[in-house]
Amino acid sequence: MDYMTLPGASVKMFKKGETLINQGEAIRYVYYLVDGIVHRNVLTERGLETTLTIKSDHMKHEIEAVIGVLIIYSAEVDQPKVAQSSFIAKTDCKCIQIPVQSFLKYAYQDRDALESIVRYAMDNYTHLLDMYRVRQDKDTVAKVCMYLLEQSEGKNGACLIKDIPKNIDLAYQLGVHAVTISRIMGKLKEEEIIKKRKNGWEITDMERLENLAHHLETISYRYKK
């Protein structure tokens, strides 16, 4: 698609560090990225900034290079389209600036374009869901490992954990599912971080257990399909 043929379209240059779209502001334009790299960042209420996606002029699908394309579907036609994240140039960028209404009209009239936007929206949803799961997994692993550290004690040169509750009881204490506890414990055993003994569990790799407890690393305990 030659986006320069859309009504009101024009070439727009951005210097490295400049913002194309600001979080919390209504957008008037979308930008087709011709050349350069743009990061999509979100700022939390606590002031933490996270990069959600990275856009470049080498995206797999053309529609992915249209910056702000999903924002224009975030409200009714006659309502302001407010950005929930910011798009910042990480290099000098060349874009085609397209008025929102021009792009909407084009997408409504072109079935292939609309289908591409829907597929991109689902891919974006899946990506964000995966990011959320990774964060949840990391937090859950840390909870279990911190509990093991708190219950451990040194004896005869070894670090032992004597009284670990049943999985279902530990799950209730930590607020996670019993199956999750079972999988994490199994993974810790498989990674030789803990080892089953007659009188309980022995911590065989204290450094890794501490790293896991303090979010310095994580392990994948989900079954692969």
Phi, psi and chi 1 to 4 in degrees:
 res  aa     phi    psi   chi1   chi2   chi3   chi4
   1 MET       -  130.8  170.8   62.3 -171.2      -
   2 ASP   -91.3   95.3 -177.4    2.8      -      -
   3 TYR   -67.1  -17.1  -69.0  107.9      -      -
   4 MET   -68.2  -15.2  -78.9  -63.0  -65.1      -
   5 THR   -83.3   -9.7   62.7      -      -      -
   6 LEU   -74.4  143.9  -64.1  179.0      -      -
   7 PRO   -56.1  129.6  -25.8   35.4      -      -
   8 GLY    83.1   -0.5      -      -      -      -
   9 ALA   -71.8  144.3      -      -      -      -
  10 SER  -154.3  161.0   60.8      -      -      -
  11 VAL   -79.9  135.8  174.0      -      -      -
  12 LYS  -133.1  129.3  177.2   76.8  172.3  178.8
  13 MET  -104.9  140.7  -52.9  -61.8  -68.2      -
  14 PHE  -126.3  135.2  -68.5   92.0      -      -
  15 LYS   -82.0  156.1  -65.8  -69.4 -174.1 -178.0
  16 LYS   -53.6  128.2  177.9 -179.0  178.1 -179.3
  17 GLY    96.7  -14.7      -      -      -      -
  18 GLU   -76.7  152.7  -71.4 -173.8  -28.5      -
  19 THR   -99.8  128.4  -60.3      -      -      -
  20 LEU   -83.5  -44.3  -73.5   72.7      -      -
  21 ILE  -136.6  132.2  -66.4  174.8      -      -
  22 ASN   -98.5  134.5  -98.7  -44.6      -      -
  23 GLN   -59.9  132.8 -179.3  176.3  -23.0      -
  24 GLY    90.6   -4.8      -      -      -      -
  25 GLU  -108.3  146.9  -66.1 -176.3    1.2      -
  26 ALA   -73.0  138.3      -      -      -      -
  27 ILE   -97.3  147.9   66.1  169.0      -      -
  28 ARG  -110.6  -21.1  -63.0  169.4   53.3 -156.1
  29 TYR  -135.0  155.1  -56.8   97.0      -      -
  30 VAL  -110.9  163.3  -66.0      -      -      -
  31 TYR  -131.8  121.2  -59.4   89.9      -      -
  32 TYR   -86.0  120.1  177.2   68.6      -      -
  33 LEU   -81.2  108.5 -174.4   59.0      -      -
  34 VAL   -83.6  -39.6  177.7      -      -      -
  35 ASP  -154.4  135.1 -175.8   57.0      -      -
  36 GLY   120.4 -174.5      -      -      -      -
  37 ILE  -130.8  134.5  -62.4  172.6      -      -
  38 VAL  -129.7  134.8  172.8      -      -      -
  39 HIS  -101.6  138.7  -77.5 -161.3      -      -
  40 ARG   -99.0  112.4  177.1 -171.2  172.7 -161.8
  41 ASN  -115.3  149.4  -64.2  -15.8      -      -
  42 VAL  -125.3  138.0   62.6      -      -      -
  43 LEU  -107.1  121.6 -171.4   66.0      -      -
  44 THR   -80.6  170.4   68.8      -      -      -
  45 GLU   -63.9  -24.0  -67.5 -179.7   -3.6      -
  46 ARG   -86.5    2.9  -67.0 -173.0  -63.7  169.2
  47 GLY    86.3   12.4      -      -      -      -
  48 LEU   -89.8  132.5  -59.6  175.4      -      -
  49 GLU  -105.8  129.6 -171.2  173.5   48.2      -
  50 THR  -126.0  136.0  -59.5      -      -      -
  51 THR   -86.4  118.9  -61.8      -      -      -
  52 LEU   -88.6  -44.9  -62.4  179.0      -      -
  53 THR  -145.0  161.4   52.6      -      -      -
  54 ILE  -124.5  126.6  -62.1  174.4      -      -
  55 LYS  -110.4  144.2  -69.3  179.7  174.4  -71.4
  56 SER  -142.9  175.5   73.5      -      -      -
  57 ASP   -79.5    6.4   52.3  -59.6      -      -
  58 HIS  -116.6   32.9  -58.6  -62.4      -      -
  59 MET   -66.1  151.1  -58.0  -58.3  -68.9      -
  60 LYS   -62.0  -42.6 -176.4  177.1 -179.7 -178.6
  61 HIS  -117.6  140.5  -57.7  -67.8      -      -
  62 GLU   -55.6  -40.6 -177.8 -179.0   86.8      -
  63 ILE   -63.5  -26.2 -159.1   67.7      -      -
  64 GLU   -67.1  -21.4  -65.1  179.1   52.6      -
  65 ALA   -86.8   -0.5      -      -      -      -
  66 VAL   -88.8  104.2 -180.0      -      -      -
  67 ILE   -77.6  122.3  -63.1  167.5      -      -
  68 GLY    96.7    3.8      -      -      -      -
  69 VAL   -61.9  -35.8   64.8      -      -      -
  70 LEU   -79.2  -24.6  -62.4 -176.1      -      -
  71 ILE   -64.4  -34.3  -57.9  172.1      -      -
  72 ILE   -70.0  -10.2   63.7  178.2      -      -
  73 TYR  -106.1   15.4  -66.1   96.3      -      -
  74 SER   -88.1   -3.1   63.8      -      -      -
  75 ALA  -152.0  167.8      -      -      -      -
  76 GLU   -60.6  161.3  -62.2  -65.6  -26.9      -
  77 VAL   -53.5  -41.1  175.2      -      -      -
  78 ASP   -93.7    9.8   58.1  -15.2      -      -
  79 GLN  -105.8  152.1  -63.0  -63.3  -45.4      -
  80 PRO   -61.4  140.9  -19.9   31.7      -      -
  81 LYS   -98.5  101.7  -76.0   53.2  168.3  163.4
  82 VAL   -95.5  129.8  177.9      -      -      -
  83 ALA   -75.4  134.9      -      -      -      -
  84 GLN   -97.1    1.1  -59.8  -58.6  -47.0      -
  85 SER  -152.1  167.8   50.9      -      -      -
  86 SER  -107.9  150.6  -63.6      -      -      -
  87 PHE  -118.9  118.6  -68.5   84.3      -      -
  88 ILE  -122.7  133.4  -59.5  170.1      -      -
  89 ALA   -70.8  123.4      -      -      -      -
  90 LYS   -96.4  -11.0  -71.6  -61.0  175.2 -178.7
  91 THR  -139.5  172.8   63.9      -      -      -
  92 ASP   -61.4  135.2  -69.9  -13.9      -      -
  93 CYS  -128.0  143.3  -65.8      -      -      -
  94 LYS  -112.1  126.1  178.5 -178.6  179.3 -179.0
  95 CYS  -131.4  160.4  -60.2      -      -      -
  96 ILE  -102.5  115.5  -61.9  175.8      -      -
  97 GLN   -84.6  124.5  178.5  178.7  -87.2      -
  98 ILE  -125.4  125.3  -50.7  164.1      -      -
  99 PRO   -58.6  140.5  -25.0   35.1      -      -
 100 VAL   -53.5  -46.8  166.0      -      -      -
 101 GLN   -64.8  -34.9  -67.6  -55.3  -39.9      -
 102 SER   -64.8  -43.1  -68.7      -      -      -
 103 PHE   -68.0  -41.1 -169.4   89.8      -      -
 104 LEU   -59.4  -44.7  -78.7  171.3      -      -
 105 LYS   -62.6  -43.0 -174.5  176.0 -178.9 -179.8
 106 TYR   -60.7  -46.6  151.4   69.0      -      -
 107 ALA   -65.3  -38.2      -      -      -      -
 108 TYR   -66.8  -29.3  -73.3  144.6      -      -
 109 GLN   -91.0  -13.0  -66.5  175.1  -14.7      -
 110 ASP  -117.5  106.5 -170.0  -49.3      -      -
 111 ARG   -61.4  -41.1  179.0  177.4  175.6  178.0
 112 ASP   -61.9  -39.9  -69.9  -20.4      -      -
 113 ALA   -65.1  -42.7      -      -      -      -
 114 LEU   -65.5  -40.0 -161.8   54.5      -      -
 115 GLU   -64.4  -38.5  -74.2 -175.5   -5.4      -
 116 SER   -63.1  -39.3  -65.7      -      -      -
 117 ILE   -65.8  -41.6  -68.2  168.8      -      -
 118 VAL   -64.2  -44.2  172.2      -      -      -
 119 ARG   -62.4  -41.5  -77.0 -165.5  -64.1  -89.1
 120 TYR   -63.8  -40.2  172.4   49.2      -      -
 121 ALA   -61.6  -41.1      -      -      -      -
 122 MET   -69.5  -38.7  -69.5  -51.9  -58.5      -
 123 ASP   -62.6  -41.3  -72.4  -15.8      -      -
 124 ASN   -64.5  -41.7 -171.1   65.8      -      -
 125 TYR   -61.4  -45.0  168.0   78.0      -      -
 126 THR   -62.9  -41.4  -59.4      -      -      -
 127 HIS   -61.5  -46.0  169.7   71.1      -      -
 128 LEU   -66.9  -36.4  -65.7  177.7      -      -
 129 LEU   -65.2  -40.3 -173.8   59.4      -      -
 130 ASP   -63.0  -41.2  -73.2  -17.4      -      -
 131 MET   -62.3  -40.9  -72.6 -179.8   65.9      -
 132 TYR   -65.2  -42.1  173.3   76.6      -      -
 133 ARG   -63.6  -40.9  -76.1  173.7  173.0  164.8
 134 VAL   -60.0  -44.1  167.2      -      -      -
 135 ARG   -64.0  -42.7  176.6   57.2 -171.2  -92.8
 136 GLN   -64.3  -42.0  -71.2  -64.2   99.5      -
 137 ASP   -59.8  -44.8  -74.1   -6.4      -      -
 138 LYS   -62.5  -42.9 -167.4  171.4 -178.0  179.7
 139 ASP   -64.8  -41.2  -73.8  -13.2      -      -
 140 THR   -67.4  -44.5  -57.4      -      -      -
 141 VAL   -59.1  -43.4  169.4      -      -      -
 142 ALA   -62.3  -40.9      -      -      -      -
 143 LYS   -59.0  -48.3  -80.2 -176.5 -179.3 -179.2
 144 VAL   -64.3  -45.3  173.8      -      -      -
 145 CYS   -66.5  -37.5  -67.7      -      -      -
 146 MET   -64.7  -39.3 -177.4   59.6   73.8      -
 147 TYR   -61.5  -44.0  177.3   86.4      -      -
 148 LEU   -62.7  -41.1  -64.5  177.8      -      -
 149 LEU   -62.8  -42.6  -73.5  174.0      -      -
 150 GLU   -67.4  -27.9  -69.8  171.8  -12.0      -
 151 GLN   -91.9   -4.0  -59.9  -58.4  -47.9      -
 152 SER   -84.8  156.3   65.5      -      -      -
 153 GLU  -150.8  147.0   59.0 -179.0   48.5      -
 154 GLY   -81.4  136.8      -      -      -      -
 155 LYS  -154.3  123.2 -172.7  174.8 -178.2  179.8
 156 ASN    53.4   41.8  -61.9  -33.5      -      -
 157 GLY    80.4   -0.7      -      -      -      -
 158 ALA  -117.0  155.7      -      -      -      -
 159 CYS  -105.5  111.4 -163.4      -      -      -
 160 LEU  -113.5  151.2  -60.9  175.0      -      -
 161 ILE  -121.0  109.1  -49.6  163.2      -      -
 162 LYS   -86.6  -49.9  -71.7 -173.6  176.3  180.0
 163 ASP  -111.0   76.6  -59.2  -45.7      -      -
 164 ILE   -90.2  125.9  -62.9 -178.2      -      -
 165 PRO   -62.7  166.4  -16.1   28.3      -      -
 166 LYS   -61.1  155.8  -66.5 -179.9  179.4  179.0
 167 ASN   -53.2  -41.6  -72.6  -17.1      -      -
 168 ILE   -67.4  -35.3 -169.3  167.4      -      -
 169 ASP   -73.7  -40.4  -65.0  -35.1      -      -
 170 LEU   -66.5  -38.2 -177.3   53.4      -      -
 171 ALA   -60.2  -41.1      -      -      -      -
 172 TYR   -64.9  -41.7  179.4   78.2      -      -
 173 GLN   -62.9  -40.2  -72.4 -174.8   42.3      -
 174 LEU   -93.2   -8.7  -60.2 -178.9      -      -
 175 GLY    76.3   32.6      -      -      -      -
 176 VAL  -130.2  175.5  -64.2      -      -      -
 177 HIS   -79.6  146.5 -160.1  -76.6      -      -
 178 ALA   -61.1  -35.9      -      -      -      -
 179 VAL   -63.3  -37.3  173.0      -      -      -
 180 THR   -63.8  -43.4  -60.7      -      -      -
 181 ILE   -58.9  -45.5  -64.7  -66.8      -      -
 182 SER   -60.4  -42.7  177.7      -      -      -
 183 ARG   -67.8  -41.5  -70.4  177.5  179.8  175.0
 184 ILE   -65.7  -45.0  -67.6  174.3      -      -
 185 MET   -61.6  -40.3  -67.8  -64.4  -70.7      -
 186 GLY   -63.4  -38.6      -      -      -      -
 187 LYS   -70.5  -39.8 -168.8   66.1  177.1  179.7
 188 LEU   -61.7  -37.6  -67.4  173.9      -      -
 189 LYS   -68.6  -44.3 -177.2  179.2  177.8 -178.3
 190 GLU   -61.4  -37.2  178.4 -173.7  -39.8      -
 191 GLU   -81.9    2.1  -63.1  -84.5  -27.4      -
 192 GLU    60.1   37.0  -62.0 -176.4  -16.5      -
 193 ILE   -89.0  -34.0  -63.0  171.2      -      -
 194 ILE  -130.6  158.7   59.0  174.6      -      -
 195 LYS  -142.3  136.4 -170.5  172.1 -176.5  177.8
 196 LYS   -73.7  130.3 -177.1   66.7  174.9  172.4
 197 ARG  -123.1  168.3  -60.1  -65.9 -171.0 -168.0
 198 LYS   -60.5  -36.5  -71.2 -177.1  179.0 -179.6
 199 ASN  -102.1   22.3   54.3  -16.4      -      -
 200 GLY   134.2 -146.4      -      -      -      -
 201 TRP  -115.5  142.4  -68.9   84.5      -      -
 202 GLU  -108.1  135.1  179.5 -176.1   -5.1      -
 203 ILE   -82.6  112.1  -60.3  174.6      -      -
 204 THR   -98.4  -13.5   50.1      -      -      -
 205 ASP  -139.0   82.5 -167.2  -25.8      -      -
 206 MET   -63.1  -38.4  178.0   62.2   76.9      -
 207 GLU   -60.2  -46.6 -178.1  179.1   -3.3      -
 208 ARG   -68.0  -38.8  -75.4 -156.6   67.2 -163.5
 209 LEU   -62.1  -41.8 -169.7   65.4      -      -
 210 GLU   -66.5  -39.4  -70.9  178.6  -21.5      -
 211 ASN   -61.5  -42.4  -74.7  -15.6      -      -
 212 LEU   -66.7  -38.9  -69.1  165.8      -      -
 213 ALA   -67.1  -28.7      -      -      -      -
 214 HIS  -106.8   20.8  -66.4   96.0      -      -
 215 HIS    64.1   21.0  -63.3   89.3      -      -
 216 LEU   -82.2  -19.1  -61.7  178.6      -      -
 217 GLU  -157.1  172.2   63.9  173.1  -67.9      -
 218 THR  -145.1  173.3 -169.1      -      -      -
 219 ILE  -131.8  151.0   53.2  174.6      -      -
 220 SER   -94.2  121.3  176.6      -      -      -
 221 TYR  -114.4    0.1   58.9   86.8      -      -
 222 ARG   -77.6  144.1  -66.8 -178.8 -178.1  -88.5
 223 TYR   -71.2  137.0  -67.4  147.3      -      -
 224 LYS   -83.5  136.7  -65.7 -178.3  179.8  178.8
 225 LYS   -79.3      -  -64.9 -178.6 -179.6 -179.5
